[in-house]
Amino acid sequence: MLAFQHINRCTVTVSLKVTHDTEQAGVHMTAEAREQVPEGTEARLLASVKSIAGYSDRRTLDAVIFQLIYALDAQMAEHEFSQIKPKSE
């Protein structure tokens, strides 16, 4: 995760919430990438993704975090590519 943050000049936060309700019981995870800014300055949200690992899910926590980081990377790339203006010929 440190390499991802360094390459993309962002800070990644992963939060976990355990739920016991009947429909979506399990571990709800959210990952957010925010721009790196000086302390005391509000950082702009670059990407945000969510995932749920049910109690019968066999993935490790590391695997879920890697999937979240890949999803963050994809969102950030989509945004970056959408900012590119087409070349006029």
Secondary structure, 3 states (H helix, E strand, C coil): CHHHHHHHCEEEEEEEEEECCCCCCEEEEEEEEEECCCCCCCCCEEEEEEEEEECCCCCCHHHHHHHHHHHHHHHHHHHHHHCCCCCCC
